[in-house]
Amino acid sequence: MSDHAQSLAPGLIDWLSGQARMAVQIFLVTGGYLAARSLSAQDAFVTATPLRLIWRRYCRLALPLMAAIGLAVLCAAIARALFPLDSTPAAPGPLQLLAHVLLLQDLLGFEALSAGVWYVAIDFQLYALLVTLFWLSGRASAVWRRHLAVVLVSMLAVASLFHFNRIAAWDAWAPYFFGAYALGLMAFWAGERDNPLPPLTLMAAVAALALTLDFRGRIAVALLVAVPLGLTFRQGWRLPSRAARLLARLGDTSYSVFLVHYPVCLVVNALFGRFAPNEPAIHALGMVVAWGGSLGAGVLFHRHVERRLADRLLRRTEGALEVQPPAAR
């Protein structure tokens, strides 16, 4: 549909298919920020039961993903029957499905069955790596534990910014993305201080030095997100209640929308490709339909799949971890 609609707004569609993907950096930074907040509140459990936390994270990510992969396989079959395209995933084999269940599809060289599966795998790798670093810092005394965690995270962040993130072959592994993720961690730690400016200034200086050595727009975007996070969250600013409720609902359903948007887009694209005339305006309308359908399907998926799986997981793991479930993911 975007190919047919491109003549209406070539600059916008080119930007959406290219530069708009920089939004991933916002996910990475805020993911690091929220992970730091969560793990700081569960310090004792990171030290005592790191594998339980990693397993819990895997379940929170992978259980809804498995359902979404099943939906993607079904929708890909429908799309192939209606309007075959080279970009539509082929029917998967058992090893390909198993690789997706284990979040290893990119590491093992399998074609992704849905858009964004790579990010779920990277998010899990980053969280597991962070828990490991926190667990290692937990070997120190309580006085030095936080300091050691900051040192370990900083060392790996520097290695990522100056080395791993500059090598495309590393883009299926957590160290490639850890620099942006760590900027979120540093923003949280800076925001805890009475004066966040000194650590944020140091963080920005190191990132700027890495950009001077090898400018990458993705790292610049990550830095532009991390600094305001460190400054504003300390202030305890609050949105008007109606806006806050709307954003909370959108946030609650965001992972589900992320998981189901590709299957929805496959089917809508196939329907418009098969039955609609090749008019740019009609296919632009199809893009809007796919976008709105993705939001609606995401709400239903969150309500009937993701939330039920998460509630079941929390009931089984909460007693073992002896912590209250977070109010928001």
C-alpha positions in Angstrom: 0.0 0.0 0.0 2.8 2.4 0.8 4.3 1.8 -2.6 1.1 2.9 -4.3 0.5 5.8 -1.9 4.0 7.2 -2.0 3.3 9.6 -4.8 0.9 11.5 -2.5 3.6 12.2 0.1 7.0 10.8 -0.9 8.9 12.6 1.7 6.7 11.5 4.5 6.6 7.9 3.5 10.4 7.8 2.9 10.8 9.2 6.4 8.4 6.7 8.0 10.3 3.8 6.3 13.7 5.2 7.2 14.4 7.8 9.8 11.3 7.1 11.9 12.9 3.9 13.0 15.0 6.0 15.3 12.1 5.7 17.7 13.7 2.4 18.7 16.2 4.5 20.6 13.4 6.0 22.8 12.4 2.4 23.6 15.9 1.5 24.6 16.5 4.5 26.8 13.1 4.3 28.6 13.5 0.6 28.9 16.8 1.1 30.7 15.3 3.8 32.9 12.4 1.6 33.9 14.6 -1.5 34.4 16.8 0.5 36.8 13.8 1.7 38.8 12.4 -1.8 39.0 15.6 -3.6 40.0 16.5 -0.9 42.5 13.2 -1.6 44.3 14.0 -5.4 44.2 17.7 -5.2 45.2 17.5 -8.1 47.6 15.9 -10.4 45.0 18.5 -9.4 42.4 21.2 -10.6 44.7 19.4 -13.7 45.9 17.3 -14.9 43.0 18.6 -13.4 39.7 17.5 -16.4 37.6 14.0 -16.1 38.9 13.9 -12.4 37.8 15.3 -13.3 34.3 12.8 -16.2 34.0 9.9 -13.8 35.0 11.0 -11.3 32.4 11.2 -14.0 29.7 7.7 -15.1 30.5 6.3 -11.5 30.4 7.8 -11.1 27.0 7.7 -14.5 25.4 4.2 -15.8 26.4 2.4 -13.0 24.6 4.9 -13.2 21.8 4.1 -16.9 21.2 0.5 -16.1 20.8 1.3 -13.2 18.4 3.6 -15.5 16.4 0.7 -17.9 16.0 -1.4 -15.0 14.8 1.3 -13.9 12.4 1.7 -17.3 10.9 -2.1 -17.5 10.3 -2.2 -14.0 8.8 0.8 -14.7 6.6 -1.0 -17.7 5.2 -4.1 -15.6 4.4 -1.9 -12.9 2.8 -0.1 -15.4 0.7 -3.4 -16.8 -0.6 -4.9 -13.4 -1.3 -1.9 -11.4 -2.6 1.5 -13.2 -2.8 4.5 -11.0 -2.1 8.2 -11.8 -1.7 8.2 -9.9 1.6 5.5 -12.1 3.2 7.0 -14.8 5.5 6.8 -18.3 4.2 5.3 -21.1 6.3 7.7 -21.8 9.2 9.4 -25.0 10.0 9.6 -26.5 13.5 13.1 -25.3 14.1 12.2 -21.8 13.1 9.3 -21.8 15.5 11.4 -23.2 18.3 14.1 -20.5 17.7 11.4 -17.8 18.0 10.1 -19.3 21.3 13.6 -19.2 22.6 14.2 -15.7 21.2 17.2 -17.0 19.3 15.9 -16.5 15.7 18.5 -13.8 14.7 21.4 -15.5 16.5 20.6 -18.7 14.6 20.0 -17.1 11.3 16.2 -17.8 10.9 13.9 -15.4 9.0 11.7 -13.5 11.4 8.0 -14.5 11.4 6.8 -11.0 12.4 8.1 -7.5 12.5 9.8 -6.4 15.7 10.6 -9.9 17.0 14.3 -8.9 17.0 13.5 -6.1 19.5 11.8 -8.5 22.0 14.9 -10.7 21.9 17.2 -7.7 22.4 15.1 -6.4 25.3 15.4 -9.8 27.0 19.1 -9.9 26.4 19.6 -6.4 27.8 17.5 -7.2 30.9 19.3 -10.5 31.6 22.7 -8.7 31.2 21.6 -6.0 33.5 20.4 -8.4 36.2 23.7 -10.2 35.9 25.6 -7.0 36.4 23.5 -6.1 39.4 24.0 -9.6 40.8 27.8 -9.3 40.4 27.6 -5.9 42.3 25.6 -7.7 45.0 28.7 -9.6 45.9 30.1 -6.4 47.5 29.0 -5.0 50.8 25.8 -3.0 51.0 27.7 0.2 51.2 29.6 -0.4 47.9 26.9 -2.3 46.0 25.3 0.7 44.2 28.8 2.1 43.4 30.0 -1.2 41.9 26.8 -1.5 39.8 27.4 2.0 38.4 31.0 1.1 37.6 30.1 -2.1 35.9 27.2 -0.5 33.9 29.5 2.4 32.9 32.3 0.2 31.7 30.0 -1.9 29.5 28.3 1.3 28.3 31.6 2.8 27.2 32.6 -0.4 25.5 29.3 -0.3 23.6 29.4 3.3 22.6 33.1 3.2 21.5 33.3 -0.3 20.1 30.3 -2.7 19.8 27.8 -0.2 18.5 30.1 0.7 15.6 30.2 -2.9 14.3 27.0 -3.9 12.4 27.8 -7.6 13.0 27.0 -7.2 16.7 23.4 -6.0 16.0 21.9 -9.3 17.2 23.6 -9.0 20.6 22.9 -6.9 23.7 26.3 -5.2 23.8 25.5 -3.4 20.5 22.5 -1.7 22.1 23.7 -1.4 25.7 25.1 2.1 25.2 21.6 3.5 24.6 20.1 1.3 27.3 22.7 2.4 29.8 21.9 6.1 29.1 18.4 5.4 30.6 20.0 3.7 33.6 22.2 6.7 34.2 19.3 9.0 33.8 17.5 7.2 36.6 20.5 7.2 38.9 21.1 10.9 38.2 17.4 11.7 38.9 17.7 10.1 42.3 20.3 12.7 43.3 19.5 16.1 44.8 21.5 17.7 41.9 21.3 15.5 38.8 23.3 17.9 36.6 26.9 16.7 37.4 26.2 13.0 36.5 24.1 14.0 33.5 26.8 16.3 32.3 29.4 13.6 32.6 27.1 11.1 30.8 26.5 13.6 28.0 30.2 14.4 27.7 31.1 10.7 27.2 28.3 10.2 24.7 29.4 13.3 22.8 33.0 12.0 22.7 31.7 8.8 21.2 29.8 10.7 18.6 32.8 12.8 17.8 34.7 9.6 17.1 31.9 8.1 15.0 28.7 10.1 14.6 25.6 7.9 14.8 22.2 9.5 14.7 20.7 6.7 16.9 23.1 7.5 19.7 22.4 11.2 19.4 18.6 10.5 19.7 19.2 8.3 22.7 21.2 11.1 24.4 18.5 13.7 23.6 15.9 11.4 25.4 18.1 10.4 28.4 19.0 13.9 29.5 15.4 15.2 29.9 14.5 11.9 31.6 17.1 12.5 34.2 16.0 16.2 34.7 12.3 16.0 34.7 11.4 12.8 36.6 13.2 14.2 39.6 10.8 17.1 39.7 7.7 14.8 40.1 5.8 16.6 37.4 2.3 15.4 36.9 0.0 15.6 33.8 -3.6 16.5 34.0 -5.5 13.5 35.2 -7.4 12.9 32.0 -4.2 13.0 29.9 -2.5 10.8 32.4 -5.3 8.2 32.2 -5.2 8.2 28.4 -1.4 7.8 28.3 -1.6 5.1 30.9 -4.1 3.1 28.8 -2.0 3.6 25.7 1.1 2.5 27.6 -0.7 -0.6 28.9 -1.6 -1.7 25.4 1.6 -0.7 23.7 3.3 -4.1 23.8 0.3 -5.8 22.5 0.0 -3.2 19.6 3.7 -3.8 18.9 3.1 -7.6 18.7 -0.1 -7.6 16.6 0.4 -4.7 14.2 2.3 -6.8 11.6 -0.3 -9.5 11.2 -3.0 -6.9 10.9 -1.0 -5.0 8.3 -0.3 -8.2 6.3 -4.0 -9.0 6.0 -5.1 -5.4 5.2 -2.3 -5.0 2.7 -3.3 -8.3 1.0 -7.0 -7.3 0.9 -6.2 -3.9 -0.7 -3.7 -5.4 -3.0 -6.2 -8.0 -4.2 -9.4 -6.1 -4.4 -8.6 -2.3 -4.5 -7.7 -0.4 -7.6 -4.2 1.0 -7.8 -5.2 4.5 -6.8 -2.8 6.3 -4.4 -5.6 7.8 -2.3 -7.3 4.4 -1.8 -4.1 2.8 -0.7 -3.3 5.7 1.6 -6.7 5.0 3.1 -5.7 1.4 3.4 -2.6 2.4 5.5 -4.9 4.4 7.8 -7.2 1.3 8.1 -4.2 -0.9 8.9 -3.0 1.6 11.6 -6.4 1.9 13.2 -6.9 -1.9 13.0 -3.6 -2.4 14.7 -4.6 -0.2 17.6 -8.0 -2.0 18.0 -6.4 -5.4 17.7 -3.8 -4.4 20.2 -6.5 -3.4 22.8 -8.2 -6.8 22.3 -4.9 -8.7 22.5 -3.9 -6.9 25.7 -7.3 -7.6 27.3 -7.7 -11.2 26.4 -4.2 -12.5 25.9 -1.4 -10.4 27.4 -3.1 -9.4 30.6 -4.4 -13.0 31.3 -1.0 -14.5 30.7 0.7 -11.8 32.8 -1.8 -12.3 35.7 -1.3 -16.1 35.6 2.5 -15.6 35.6 2.3 -13.1 38.5 0.2 -15.5 40.6 2.7 -18.2 40.2 5.8 -16.2 40.7 4.8 -13.4 43.2 4.8 -15.7 46.2 8.3 -16.9 45.3 9.7 -13.4 44.8 7.7 -12.0 47.7 7.2 -8.7 45.9 4.1 -6.8 44.8 3.5 -6.6 41.0 4.4 -3.3 39.4 1.6 -0.9 38.7 2.7 -0.5 35.1 5.0 -2.4 32.9 
